Amino acid sequence: MEQLKENFAEEALGKTLLTTDDALPRLPALDLSAEDLQRVRNGMSLRVSETGWSDGAQVKLRIHPGHLIAVAVFNAAENLLHPRVVIAREDS
C-alpha cells in the first residue's frame, strides 16, 4: 500500500498497475484479427488450428500483447474457442 501511495504521489501508477493481459500470466494467449475481434465481441466461437491446448483450457484473446479482449474456453473435440468473459469496448 505504501508503494501505491508513493507511485500515486509521483504520478507513476503505470509502473504499479498491471494491464488486464498481464494480470493473467499463466493463461496462453491468441492475438485476434479484426474479423475475429468482431466475432468475439458478439460472443461467437472461433475455430482454431492445432494449438497444443488441453480441452477446457482457458485462453486469453487479445488484439496485441497488453490489450485483453476476452477469456475463452477451448473445446479440443471441435478446435473451438468460446468466449466466456468478454471485456472489449466498442473502440477496441
N, C-alpha and C positions, 0 to 999 in steps of 0.2 A: 504494500500500500504506500509505503514511503517513497518507493521508486516511482510509482504512478504520480504522486503529488509533485515530485521533483521534475519529472518529464512534463507534466502539465504546466508547471511554472516556467519551464524553459521552452514551452510550445513545441515539444518534441514527442507528442503522443504517437506519431508514426513509428517511432522506434520501439514503443511498448505494445501497441495493439497489433494483433495478428489479422491478416486477411481471412475471409471465410475459408479460402482454399488452404491456407497454412494451418488453420485450426484443426484440420483433418489429415494429418501427415501420413497415417497408416493406410489410408484408402488409395487404391490405384486411381488413375485419372485418365479421362479421354477428352481430348480437345475437339470441340464441335465445329462443323462447317456452318455457314449461315443458314443453309436449308435444315440441318439437324437442329439448330438452335430454335427455329420456329416450331418444329415438331415437339421438342422437349417443353417449350413454353406452354404448349397445349396439352401436355400430359401424355403424348403419344410415345410408344415404344420405338426404339432404334434397333435395327438389325446390324450386328457387328460380325466381323470375320474372326478367325482364330485369335483368342486373347490369352489363354492360359489361366483365366479366372475360374474359380470354382463356382458351382451352382449356388445361387443365393448370395454371392459376394456383393458387397456394396461398392459402388464406383462413383467417383466424383465426375460430373460433367461440367466442363468449363469452356469458355471461349479461348482463353490462354492462361498460362500459369498466373495465379493470383486473382482470377475472376471466376469464382464458382457460380454456376447457374443452377445446378440441381445435384441431388444424390439419387442414384438409380440402383436397382437390384438386377443382377444378371441371372438370366434363365439359360442355363447351359444347353438344355434339350433343344431350344429353338434359336440359340445365339441371339437373344434379345436383351436389351437393357430397358427396363421400365422405370421411368422417373417416379420416385417415391415422395421426395420433397423437392419442390421447385421454388427457388427464391429469386428468379430472374425478374428484373424490371423491364418495362417496355423499351427503354432506351439502351438495354444491354446489347 
